[in-house]
Amino acid sequence: MSPLVDRWLALSPNLRGILWVALSGLVFALLNVFTLIPAQHLNPYVMSFLRYLFGAMFLVPVVMRLGLYRSLHTRRAPLHIARGAIHTAGMMLWFVALPLTTLAEITALGFTGPIFVTIGAALFLREDVRLRRWLAVIVGFIGAMIIIRPGFGSIHLGVICILISTPIFSASNLISKGLARTDSASTIVIWQNIVIVACAAPFAIWFWQTPEWSDLLWFVAAGLCGTVGHICQQRGYQLADITLLQPIGFLSLIWNTLLGYFLFFQKPDVWTFVGAAVIFGSALYISHREAVRRAQVTSAAAQKAPQ
């Protein structure tokens, strides 16, 4: 192995999981940029269909490398199908909201998701959710509320769609975390693309709008980012607890705010930076506390080991 690979493998699984999810947040921020442009004139049903259709194109090399049987082999096909259908509903709502809100606002509203994820992970996945993790997630949620507080007097359609789609995506993420215990990241993402394309196709056909040639280029870029982002996210889920990873997802607010400002002139106000500071602080704190706890567990186990 190369020295770089050796150093990577020497990192703890939790730290590698954090880095994978942090990378996925950056890639998904680029996905937002590439989809925002055609979303100005295409309806959300066509957007959802084309986004995952082009994403499936970039999975073809993975399927060819692994083989069709190995790529799709799973004992939990009904759960994959259920997750894909749930994710389709959330994706359509998200595409309705995309042209109606800023990237910073849409990301901030999405931060209500960790509350649902943490509760679900504790109840259904039996993960060890300690008090300080709960507090860090709540602090991150407060940071998101600080960002949207000035404009919260008028709740428009985009805000409503994001607030509805967030728990839907949270349910999809919980199912994905459960699937990651038995299936590979590639299998989960391949099933997701197949099911979403199948579920979105009837809606896209019924409400069809022919995209412009330039739109197809944006969808190619979005498909690449979506596929890479989901694979990175799944690898992170396989390495670390989902409740540990959720605060790291808050970093995506920084990427979306910067991209929105420099590319679309979406100027954030001071509350965006105040909220971002709170969110970023919570992410750093939960990562530090988890590292301390793991070190204590390792030390205690070493002391109990027979000499």
C-alpha positions in Angstrom: 0.0 0.0 0.0 1.1 3.6 -0.5 2.0 5.8 2.5 -1.1 7.9 1.9 -3.4 4.8 2.1 -1.5 3.6 5.2 -2.0 6.9 7.0 -5.7 6.8 6.0 -6.2 3.3 7.4 -4.4 4.3 10.6 -7.1 6.8 11.4 -9.9 5.7 13.7 -13.1 4.5 12.0 -15.1 7.4 13.5 -12.6 9.9 12.2 -12.7 8.4 8.7 -16.5 8.4 8.9 -16.5 12.1 9.8 -14.1 12.9 6.9 -16.3 10.9 4.4 -19.4 12.8 5.5 -17.7 16.2 5.5 -16.6 15.5 1.9 -20.1 14.4 0.9 -21.4 17.8 2.3 -19.1 19.7 0.0 -20.1 17.5 -3.0 -23.8 17.9 -2.3 -23.3 21.7 -2.1 -21.9 21.6 -5.7 -25.0 19.5 -6.6 -27.2 22.3 -5.3 -25.4 24.7 -7.6 -25.7 22.5 -10.7 -29.4 21.8 -10.1 -30.4 25.4 -9.2 -29.9 26.7 -12.7 -32.3 24.3 -14.6 -34.7 24.5 -11.6 -35.5 28.0 -12.6 -37.6 26.8 -15.5 -38.1 23.0 -15.2 -40.8 21.5 -13.0 -39.7 19.5 -9.9 -41.0 16.1 -11.3 -38.8 16.3 -14.4 -35.9 17.6 -12.2 -36.2 14.6 -9.8 -36.3 12.1 -12.7 -33.4 13.6 -14.7 -31.2 14.2 -11.6 -31.2 10.4 -10.8 -31.3 9.3 -14.4 -28.0 11.0 -15.1 -26.7 9.9 -11.7 -27.3 6.3 -12.8 -25.0 6.9 -15.7 -22.0 7.3 -13.4 -22.9 4.0 -11.6 -22.5 2.0 -14.8 -18.7 1.6 -14.3 -19.3 0.5 -10.8 -21.8 -2.2 -11.9 -19.4 -3.3 -14.7 -16.6 -3.6 -12.2 -18.6 -5.5 -9.6 -20.9 -7.4 -11.9 -24.7 -7.1 -12.1 -25.4 -9.9 -9.5 -22.9 -8.6 -7.0 -24.0 -5.0 -7.4 -27.7 -5.7 -6.8 -27.4 -8.7 -4.5 -29.2 -8.1 -1.2 -31.5 -9.9 1.2 -33.3 -6.7 2.0 -34.8 -5.6 -1.4 -38.2 -4.5 0.1 -36.3 -2.2 2.4 -34.3 -0.7 -0.5 -37.6 -0.2 -2.4 -39.3 1.5 0.6 -36.3 3.8 1.1 -36.2 4.7 -2.6 -39.9 5.6 -2.6 -39.6 7.7 0.6 -36.6 9.5 -0.8 -38.4 10.2 -4.0 -41.2 12.1 -2.1 -38.6 14.1 -0.2 -36.6 14.9 -3.4 -39.7 16.2 -5.3 -40.5 18.5 -2.4 -36.9 19.7 -2.3 -36.9 20.5 -6.0 -40.1 22.5 -5.5 -38.3 24.6 -2.8 -35.0 25.0 -4.6 -35.8 28.0 -6.9 -37.9 29.6 -4.1 -35.2 29.9 -1.4 -31.6 30.8 -1.0 -29.0 28.0 -0.7 -28.2 29.2 2.8 -31.9 29.1 3.9 -32.6 25.8 2.3 -29.6 24.3 4.1 -30.4 25.9 7.4 -34.0 24.6 7.3 -32.6 21.1 6.5 -30.8 21.1 9.8 -34.0 20.3 11.7 -33.3 16.7 10.4 -30.8 15.7 13.0 -33.5 16.0 15.7 -35.5 13.3 13.9 -32.4 11.3 13.1 -31.1 11.3 16.6 -34.4 10.2 18.0 -34.8 7.5 15.4 -31.2 6.2 15.8 -31.7 5.9 19.6 -35.1 4.2 19.3 -34.7 2.0 16.3 -31.0 1.5 15.7 -30.2 1.2 19.4 -27.2 3.5 19.1 -25.6 4.8 22.2 -26.7 8.4 22.2 -25.3 10.2 25.2 -26.3 13.5 26.7 -23.5 15.6 25.2 -24.4 14.3 21.7 -28.0 15.3 22.3 -26.9 18.8 23.5 -24.6 19.3 20.5 -27.4 18.4 18.0 -29.8 20.7 19.8 -27.2 23.5 19.7 -26.8 23.0 16.0 -30.6 23.2 15.6 -30.6 26.5 17.5 -27.9 27.8 15.2 -30.0 27.0 12.2 -33.0 28.8 13.8 -30.8 31.8 14.4 -30.1 32.0 10.7 -33.8 31.9 9.6 -35.2 34.0 12.5 -35.3 37.4 10.8 -37.3 36.1 7.8 -39.5 33.6 9.7 -42.5 36.0 9.8 -43.6 35.0 6.4 -43.5 31.3 5.7 -43.7 30.8 1.9 -44.1 27.6 -0.1 -40.4 26.9 -0.3 -40.1 26.9 3.5 -43.1 24.6 3.9 -41.7 22.1 1.4 -38.3 22.0 3.1 -39.9 21.5 6.5 -41.9 18.6 5.2 -39.1 17.1 3.2 -36.6 17.2 6.1 -38.2 14.4 8.3 -38.7 12.4 5.0 -35.0 12.6 4.3 -34.3 11.8 7.9 -36.3 8.6 7.6 -34.5 7.7 4.4 -31.1 8.3 6.2 -32.1 6.1 9.1 -33.1 3.2 6.7 -29.8 3.8 4.9 -27.9 3.5 8.1 -29.7 0.2 8.8 -28.9 -1.1 5.4 -25.3 -0.2 5.8 -24.9 -2.9 8.4 -25.4 -5.6 5.8 -25.0 -4.1 2.3 -22.1 -2.2 0.7 -22.2 1.5 -0.1 -22.3 0.8 -3.8 -25.3 -1.6 -3.5 -27.3 1.0 -1.5 -26.6 3.8 -3.9 -27.4 1.6 -7.0 -30.7 0.5 -5.5 -31.5 4.0 -4.6 -31.0 5.3 -8.1 -33.0 2.5 -9.7 -36.0 2.9 -7.4 -36.0 6.7 -7.6 -35.9 6.7 -11.4 -38.7 4.2 -11.5 -40.8 6.1 -9.0 -40.2 9.5 -10.6 -40.7 8.4 -14.2 -44.5 8.4 -14.2 -44.6 11.9 -12.7 -42.0 13.2 -15.1 -43.9 11.7 -18.1 -47.2 13.3 -17.0 -45.7 16.7 -16.4 -43.0 16.5 -19.1 -41.0 19.6 -20.1 -38.3 19.1 -22.7 -35.1 20.4 -21.2 -32.7 22.6 -23.1 -29.4 21.2 -24.3 -27.5 23.3 -21.7 -29.7 21.8 -19.0 -28.4 18.3 -19.9 -24.8 19.5 -19.1 -25.9 20.7 -15.7 -27.6 17.4 -15.1 -24.5 15.5 -16.1 -22.5 17.5 -13.5 -25.3 17.1 -10.9 -25.5 13.3 -11.6 -21.7 13.0 -11.0 -21.9 15.0 -7.7 -25.0 13.1 -6.5 -23.5 9.7 -7.1 -20.1 10.6 -5.5 -21.8 12.4 -2.6 -24.1 9.4 -1.8 -21.2 6.9 -2.0 -19.1 9.1 0.4 -22.1 9.5 2.7 -22.7 5.7 2.8 -19.0 5.0 3.5 -19.3 7.4 6.4 -22.4 5.7 7.7 -20.6 2.3 7.6 -17.8 3.6 9.8 -19.4 5.7 12.5 -22.7 6.2 14.4 -25.2 8.3 12.5 -25.8 10.5 15.6 -22.0 11.3 15.7 -22.0 12.2 12.0 -25.0 14.5 12.0 -23.3 17.6 13.5 -20.6 17.2 10.8 -23.3 17.6 8.2 -23.8 21.2 9.5 -20.6 22.2 7.8 -22.5 22.1 4.5 -24.1 25.4 5.5 -20.7 27.0 5.0 -20.2 25.6 1.6 -23.8 26.5 0.4 -23.6 30.0 1.8 -20.3 30.7 0.1 -21.4 29.2 -3.3 -24.7 31.1 -3.1 -22.9 34.3 -2.4 -20.2 34.1 -5.1 -22.2 32.4 -7.8 -25.8 33.7 -7.4 -25.3 36.9 -5.4 -27.4 35.5 -2.5 -26.0 37.8 0.1 -26.4 36.3 3.6 -27.1 38.7 6.6 -25.2 38.8 9.8 -27.5 36.1 11.4 -26.2 33.6 8.8 -22.7 34.0 10.1 -23.8 34.0 13.8 -25.8 30.8 13.3 -23.0 29.2 11.3 -20.6 29.9 14.1 -22.9 28.2 16.6 -23.4 25.2 14.3 -19.7 24.9 13.5 -18.9 25.1 17.2 -21.3 22.3 18.0 -19.8 20.1 15.3 -16.3 20.6 16.7 -17.4 20.0 20.2 -19.2 16.7 19.5 -16.2 15.4 17.5 -13.9 16.3 20.4 -16.1 14.7 23.1 -16.4 11.5 21.0 -12.6 11.3 20.6 -12.2 11.7 24.3 -14.8 9.0 25.1 -13.2 6.6 22.7 -9.8 7.2 24.2 -11.2 6.5 27.7 -12.8 3.3 26.5 -9.6 2.1 24.8 -7.6 3.0 27.9 -10.0 1.2 30.3 -10.0 -1.9 28.0 -6.2 -2.0 28.0 -6.0 -1.8 31.7 -8.4 -4.7 32.1 -6.5 -6.9 29.6 -4.4 -9.7 31.1 -0.7 -8.8 31.5 
